[in-house]
Amino acid sequence: MLTFLSGAIAMGFLLSALFFLRFWRRTGDGLFAIFAAAFLLLTANQTLAALIDFGREELSWVYLLRLAGFCLIITGIVAKNIKTRRA
């Protein structure tokens, strides 16, 4: 059951990434591309965490993908706000 739910979460992340990619192609706004990349990292994190059996999850290298995804989101938002203030 846990693997099924992890797959459903990964599918939700993937759909979110595709959603943001569609808006990036329509508008050309880089923030949407950054969000799509971040959600792809979150998809990879969730998929690998579900498929690989870790002894202790908190020591796993896979969660660095999640950290990278969240850092990407923060960086994109800050860059967008700096660009907006200068305009």
N, C-alpha and C positions, 0 to 999 in steps of 0.2 A: 504494500500500500504506500509506503514511504517513497519508493522508486517511482510509482505512478504519479504521486503528487509533485515530486521533483521534476518529472517530465512535463507536467502541466505548467509549472512555474517557468521552466525553460522555454516552453512554447509561448507563454505570455511575453517573456523578454524578447523573443525573436519577432513576434508580431509588433511589439513596440518599436524595435529597430527598423522593421520594414515600413512602419507608419512614418517614422521620422525621415527615412530615406525618401519616401514619396514627397514629403513636404520640402526636403532639401532640393530635390530635382525641380520642383515647381517654383520655389522662391529663390534658390541660390544662396540662402542664408547659411553661413557656416555653423551656426549654433545647432541647426538641425542635423548636420553631418556629425558633429561632435556627439550629440545625444545618440545618434544611431550607432556610432562606434562604441560608446559606453554600454549601450544595451547589448551589443554583440559580445562584449567582454563579459557582461553579466550572464549571458546565455552560455558562453563557454564555461564559466565558473560553475554554474548550476549543473550543467551536463556532466562535467568531469567529476564533480563532487558526488553525483548520483551513481556514476558508473565505476568509480575507483573506490575500493574499500580501504578507508584509512583507519589506523589504530586509534589515533587521537586527532580529531578533526581540527582542533585549534592550532596544531603544529603543522598543518598542511601548507604546501606551497601554492595550492590551487587558489587559496583565498587572496593571494596577491593580485589575481585577476580582478577580483571584486574591488580591492583597494585602487587598482589602476582605473577601473570604471568610474568609481566615485570621484577620484582626483580629476579625471577627464571632465566630468560634469561640472565640478567646481571651477576648473580652469576655463571652461567654455562660458559659464555665466559671468565670471569676473571679466573676461576679455570682452564680452558683449557689452557689459556695463561701462567699461572704460572707453570702448569705441563710441557708445552712445553719448557719453559726457563730452567727448571731444568734438562731436558734430554740432 
